[in-house]
Amino acid sequence: MAAAFLRLIGLVISGYIIFHPQWMRRKLLPWLSAAIVNVLFPLYYVSRYGISWDDAFSRGAHWMPLFFVMCVVTIYLQYLLVLWLLKHTRIFSRLQEENKSEFILLFAIHNVGYVPLPILEAIAPEPILIFLFTYVMAYQLIFWSFAVNIIKRVPGEPLQMRFRLTIPFVGIASGIVLAATGLYDYIPRIIASPVEQYSRLAMDGIMIVLGGILAGVPHESLTRHKEFGPFLLVRQVLYPLVVLLAMLSLRLLFGGPSILPGEPMTMADTWRWMQLFLVIEAAVPPATNIMIAIQNYGRPEQLPYSGSGIILSYLGAAVTLPLFVVLGYYL
């Protein structure tokens, strides 16, 4: 787990160093970001779903839609929660209207894969990792359609969750169709093999791009926005604590070793592992893809604010996330 984290940090730092010169960020970064999002990302989703689909399906087909729905419900609840907090409380009273869209995304869209995966790989059974792929699939569908629409909202306009067709979404949908119908197996290996090999560079490349974007965040913006203090308390402490207490309550109410009859995930205590999974997903910081989407679909002035939120939330998660991992695992 530590090695995986260090590798991700190293990629981000590399991007920060490479794109620290302003002319590199202005001339090269937009082209690199667009190439990864609109070419490598779609190819990655097509190849990844084609490779992983049968394995996930064989472990229990009914768990695939369950994890898919869990992601949709989780993100939607987080979206409704931040809207309710903004409307009915003054916790984030210092939030300015021009930063509202980015703030909502930082609260509602969490890092479903990059951060949870190395943690779960270290301590959770293999089936959890298999079904994480359908959870991430739901996230990608939501992010590259509805979330992008929030990014493109003009300050002052009503916030609406409307579908927006993007190239990454087309790649995801195509990957699902090819994998589910078995058509992916009919793609000649002379084509599929290089696509599978080189599309994996998308994950490394996007972390380098993230480092380049963060290189353009003014240092003074890290302390300028006072709403990030309450944000860290509510989103990364109180919210995962509520999820943990809810899962502990469900385990006490329903007992039993498994959520569904039998043990479809071949685990001794399915409830316990589901508790760990959901607590980790609740405690992780915002999705780094928010910065990538803003770079490609948003306005330049949105980057410093969202970058500040990303940096501060990851610093906070360095303290809070290990605590909730321990609580979710041992309680």
C-alpha positions as CSV (number, residue, x, y, z in Angstrom):
1,M,0.0,0.0,0.0
2,A,2.8,2.4,0.9
3,A,4.6,1.7,-2.4
4,A,1.5,2.4,-4.4
5,F,1.0,5.7,-2.6
6,L,4.6,6.7,-3.1
7,R,4.4,5.9,-6.8
8,L,1.3,8.2,-7.2
9,I,2.9,11.0,-5.2
10,G,6.0,10.6,-7.4
11,L,4.0,11.0,-10.6
12,V,2.3,14.1,-9.3
13,I,5.6,15.6,-8.2
14,S,7.1,14.8,-11.6
15,G,4.2,16.6,-13.3
16,Y,4.6,19.6,-10.9
17,I,8.3,19.9,-11.8
18,I,7.9,19.4,-15.5
19,F,5.1,21.9,-15.9
20,H,6.3,24.4,-13.3
21,P,7.5,26.8,-16.0
22,Q,4.4,28.8,-17.1
23,W,5.2,28.4,-20.8
24,M,5.0,24.6,-20.4
25,R,1.6,24.9,-18.7
26,R,0.3,27.2,-21.4
27,K,1.6,25.5,-24.5
28,L,1.9,21.7,-23.7
29,L,-0.4,20.9,-20.7
30,P,-3.7,21.5,-22.5
31,W,-2.7,19.3,-25.4
32,L,-1.5,16.5,-23.1
33,S,-4.6,16.7,-21.0
34,A,-6.9,16.6,-24.0
35,A,-5.1,13.6,-25.5
36,I,-5.3,11.6,-22.3
37,V,-9.0,12.4,-21.6
38,N,-10.2,12.1,-25.2
39,V,-8.0,9.3,-26.5
40,L,-6.3,7.2,-23.8
41,F,-9.2,7.3,-21.3
42,P,-11.8,5.9,-23.8
43,L,-9.3,3.2,-24.9
44,Y,-8.5,2.3,-21.3
45,Y,-12.1,1.9,-20.4
46,V,-12.8,-0.4,-23.4
47,S,-9.8,-2.6,-22.7
48,R,-10.2,-2.7,-18.9
49,Y,-13.8,-3.7,-19.0
50,G,-13.1,-6.3,-21.7
51,I,-10.4,-7.8,-19.5
52,S,-12.2,-7.7,-16.1
53,W,-15.8,-8.4,-17.0
54,D,-15.9,-12.2,-17.1
55,D,-13.9,-12.4,-13.8
56,A,-16.3,-10.1,-12.0
57,F,-19.3,-11.8,-13.5
58,S,-18.1,-15.3,-12.4
59,R,-17.7,-14.1,-8.8
60,G,-21.5,-13.4,-8.5
61,A,-23.4,-11.5,-11.2
62,H,-25.9,-10.1,-8.7
63,W,-23.0,-8.3,-6.9
64,M,-22.1,-6.3,-10.0
65,P,-25.4,-4.2,-10.1
66,L,-25.3,-3.9,-6.3
67,F,-21.9,-2.2,-6.3
68,F,-23.0,-0.1,-9.3
69,V,-26.1,1.1,-7.5
70,M,-24.1,1.7,-4.3
71,C,-21.9,4.1,-6.1
72,V,-24.8,5.9,-7.7
73,V,-26.7,6.2,-4.4
74,T,-23.6,7.3,-2.5
75,I,-22.7,10.1,-4.9
76,Y,-26.3,11.3,-5.2
77,L,-26.7,11.4,-1.4
78,Q,-23.4,13.4,-1.1
79,Y,-24.7,15.7,-3.7
80,L,-28.1,16.2,-1.9
81,L,-26.2,16.6,1.4
82,V,-24.1,19.5,0.3
83,L,-27.0,21.2,-1.4
84,W,-29.0,20.9,1.9
85,L,-26.1,22.2,4.0
86,L,-25.7,25.2,1.6
87,K,-29.4,26.0,1.7
88,H,-30.3,25.4,5.3
89,T,-27.1,26.0,7.3
90,R,-24.4,28.7,7.6
91,I,-21.5,26.2,7.9
92,F,-20.1,27.3,4.6
93,S,-21.2,30.9,4.8
94,R,-17.9,32.2,3.4
95,L,-18.4,30.4,0.2
96,Q,-18.6,32.8,-2.8
97,E,-21.1,32.2,-5.6
98,E,-18.4,32.0,-8.2
99,N,-16.9,29.0,-6.4
100,K,-20.2,27.2,-5.8
101,S,-19.9,24.6,-8.6
102,E,-16.4,23.6,-7.7
103,F,-17.2,23.4,-4.0
104,I,-20.2,21.1,-4.7
105,L,-18.1,18.8,-6.8
106,L,-15.4,18.6,-4.2
107,F,-18.0,17.6,-1.6
108,A,-20.1,15.2,-3.8
109,I,-17.5,13.5,-6.0
110,H,-15.0,11.4,-4.0
111,N,-11.9,9.5,-5.1
112,V,-13.5,6.1,-5.7
113,G,-10.4,4.3,-7.1
114,Y,-6.9,5.8,-6.9
115,V,-6.9,6.1,-3.1
116,P,-9.2,3.2,-2.0
117,L,-7.7,0.6,-4.3
118,P,-4.2,0.3,-2.8
119,I,-5.7,0.2,0.7
120,L,-8.2,-2.5,-0.2
121,E,-5.5,-4.5,-2.0
122,A,-3.5,-4.6,1.2
123,I,-6.2,-5.7,3.6
124,A,-9.5,-6.8,1.9
125,P,-10.4,-10.1,0.2
126,E,-10.0,-10.4,-3.6
127,P,-13.7,-10.3,-4.4
128,I,-14.0,-6.7,-3.0
129,L,-11.3,-5.7,-5.6
130,I,-13.2,-7.4,-8.4
131,F,-16.5,-5.7,-7.7
132,L,-14.8,-2.3,-7.1
133,F,-14.5,-2.2,-10.9
134,T,-18.3,-2.0,-11.2
135,Y,-18.4,0.7,-8.5
136,V,-15.8,2.7,-10.4
137,M,-17.7,2.1,-13.7
138,A,-20.8,3.9,-12.1
139,Y,-18.6,6.7,-11.0
140,Q,-17.1,7.2,-14.4
141,L,-20.5,7.3,-16.0
142,I,-21.8,9.9,-13.6
143,F,-18.6,12.0,-13.6
144,W,-18.1,12.3,-17.4
145,S,-21.8,13.2,-18.0
146,F,-23.6,14.8,-15.1
147,A,-20.6,16.2,-13.2
148,V,-19.2,17.8,-16.3
149,N,-22.4,19.7,-16.6
150,I,-21.9,21.2,-13.1
151,I,-18.5,22.3,-14.1
152,K,-19.9,24.2,-17.1
153,R,-22.5,25.9,-15.0
154,V,-22.3,29.7,-15.3
155,P,-22.2,31.4,-11.8
156,G,-25.6,32.7,-10.9
157,E,-27.5,30.2,-13.0
158,P,-29.6,27.4,-11.2
159,L,-27.7,24.2,-10.6
160,Q,-29.2,21.3,-12.6
161,M,-28.0,17.7,-12.8
162,R,-28.4,17.2,-16.6
163,F,-26.8,14.6,-18.8
164,R,-24.0,15.8,-21.0
165,L,-22.4,13.5,-23.7
166,T,-18.6,13.5,-23.6
167,I,-16.0,11.4,-25.3
168,P,-14.9,9.6,-22.1
169,F,-18.6,8.7,-21.5
170,V,-18.7,7.2,-25.0
171,G,-15.6,5.2,-24.3
172,I,-17.1,3.9,-21.0
173,A,-20.4,3.0,-22.6
174,S,-18.7,1.3,-25.5
175,G,-16.5,-0.7,-23.1
176,I,-19.6,-1.9,-21.2
177,V,-21.4,-3.0,-24.4
178,L,-18.4,-4.8,-25.9
179,A,-17.7,-6.6,-22.6
180,A,-21.2,-7.5,-21.7
181,T,-22.0,-8.9,-25.2
182,G,-18.7,-10.7,-25.5
183,L,-17.8,-8.8,-28.6
184,Y,-14.6,-7.7,-27.1
185,D,-13.2,-11.2,-27.4
186,Y,-13.6,-10.9,-31.2
187,I,-11.3,-8.0,-31.5
188,P,-8.1,-9.2,-33.1
189,R,-5.2,-9.6,-30.7
190,I,-3.0,-7.6,-33.0
191,I,-5.2,-4.6,-32.2
192,A,-6.3,-5.5,-28.6
193,S,-2.8,-6.2,-27.2
194,P,-1.2,-2.8,-28.0
195,V,-4.4,-1.0,-26.9
196,E,-4.4,-2.9,-23.6
197,Q,-0.7,-2.1,-23.1
198,Y,-0.5,1.5,-24.0
199,S,-3.9,2.6,-22.7
200,R,-2.7,1.8,-19.2
201,L,-0.4,4.9,-19.6
202,A,-3.6,6.9,-19.1
203,M,-3.6,6.4,-15.3
204,D,0.1,7.5,-15.0
205,G,-0.3,10.3,-17.5
206,I,-3.3,11.8,-15.7
207,M,-1.4,12.0,-12.4
208,I,1.4,13.8,-14.2
209,V,-1.2,16.2,-15.7
210,L,-2.6,16.7,-12.2
211,G,0.8,17.7,-10.9
212,G,1.1,20.2,-13.8
213,I,-2.3,21.7,-13.0
214,L,-1.4,22.0,-9.3
215,A,1.8,23.8,-10.3
216,G,-0.4,26.6,-11.5
217,V,-2.3,27.0,-8.2
218,P,-1.2,30.2,-6.5
219,H,0.2,29.5,-3.0
220,E,-1.8,32.3,-1.5
221,S,-5.1,30.6,-2.5
222,L,-4.5,27.8,-0.1
223,T,-5.3,30.1,2.8
224,R,-7.7,32.5,1.1
225,H,-10.8,30.4,1.2
226,K,-12.0,30.0,4.8
227,E,-14.8,27.6,3.9
228,F,-12.3,24.8,3.5
229,G,-11.9,24.5,7.3
230,P,-15.5,23.5,7.9
231,F,-15.4,21.4,4.7
232,L,-12.6,19.2,6.1
233,L,-14.5,18.8,9.4
234,V,-17.8,17.9,7.8
235,R,-16.8,15.9,4.8
236,Q,-13.7,14.1,6.1
237,V,-14.5,13.6,9.8
238,L,-18.3,13.8,10.5
239,Y,-19.6,12.2,7.3
240,P,-17.4,9.1,7.4
241,L,-18.2,8.8,11.2
242,V,-21.9,8.7,10.4
243,V,-21.4,6.1,7.7
244,L,-19.4,4.0,10.2
245,L,-22.1,4.2,12.9
246,A,-24.8,3.4,10.3
247,M,-22.9,0.2,9.2
248,L,-22.2,-0.8,12.8
249,S,-26.0,-0.4,13.5
250,L,-26.9,-2.6,10.5
251,R,-24.5,-5.3,11.6
252,L,-26.1,-5.4,15.0
253,L,-29.6,-5.4,13.6
254,F,-29.2,-8.1,11.0
255,G,-26.3,-10.1,12.4
256,G,-25.6,-12.9,10.0
257,P,-22.4,-13.4,8.1
258,S,-23.6,-12.2,4.7
259,I,-25.9,-9.5,3.3
260,L,-27.4,-11.9,0.7
261,P,-28.1,-15.7,1.2
262,G,-25.0,-17.8,1.2
263,E,-21.6,-16.2,0.8
264,P,-21.5,-15.1,-2.8
265,M,-18.3,-13.1,-2.2
266,T,-16.6,-16.1,-0.4
267,M,-16.0,-14.1,2.7
268,A,-16.5,-15.2,6.3
269,D,-18.3,-11.9,7.2
270,T,-19.6,-10.0,4.3
271,W,-21.1,-7.3,6.5
272,R,-17.8,-6.5,8.0
273,W,-16.1,-6.1,4.6
274,M,-18.9,-4.0,3.3
275,Q,-18.5,-1.8,6.3
276,L,-14.8,-1.4,5.6
277,F,-15.4,-0.7,1.9
278,L,-18.1,2.0,2.5
279,V,-16.3,3.7,5.4
280,I,-13.1,4.0,3.2
281,E,-15.2,5.4,0.3
282,A,-16.8,7.9,2.7
283,A,-13.4,9.0,4.2
284,V,-11.4,9.4,1.0
285,P,-10.7,13.0,-0.3
286,P,-12.3,14.4,-3.5
287,A,-11.6,13.0,-6.9
288,T,-8.5,14.3,-8.7
289,N,-10.5,14.0,-11.9
290,I,-12.3,17.2,-11.0
291,M,-9.1,19.1,-11.9
292,I,-8.7,17.2,-15.1
293,A,-12.4,17.8,-16.1
294,I,-12.1,21.5,-15.3
295,Q,-8.9,21.7,-17.4
296,N,-10.8,20.3,-20.4
297,Y,-14.4,21.6,-19.9
298,G,-14.3,24.4,-17.4
299,R,-13.0,27.9,-17.1
300,P,-9.3,28.8,-16.2
301,E,-10.4,30.7,-13.1
302,Q,-12.0,27.5,-11.6
303,L,-8.6,25.8,-11.4
304,P,-7.0,27.7,-8.5
305,Y,-10.0,27.2,-6.2
306,S,-10.5,23.5,-7.0
307,G,-6.7,23.0,-6.7
308,S,-6.6,24.5,-3.3
309,G,-9.5,22.3,-2.2
310,I,-7.7,19.2,-3.5
311,I,-4.4,20.0,-1.8
312,L,-6.0,20.8,1.5
313,S,-8.3,17.8,1.5
314,Y,-5.4,15.4,0.7
315,L,-3.4,16.9,3.5
316,G,-6.3,16.4,5.9
317,A,-6.9,12.8,4.6
318,A,-3.3,12.0,5.6
319,V,-4.5,12.2,9.2
320,T,-8.2,11.2,9.0
321,L,-8.2,8.4,6.4
322,P,-5.8,6.0,8.4
323,L,-8.0,6.6,11.5
324,F,-11.2,5.5,9.7
325,V,-9.4,2.6,8.0
326,V,-8.5,1.3,11.4
327,L,-12.0,1.9,12.8
328,G,-13.7,0.3,9.8
329,Y,-11.4,-2.7,9.9
330,Y,-11.4,-3.5,13.7
331,L,-14.8,-2.5,14.9
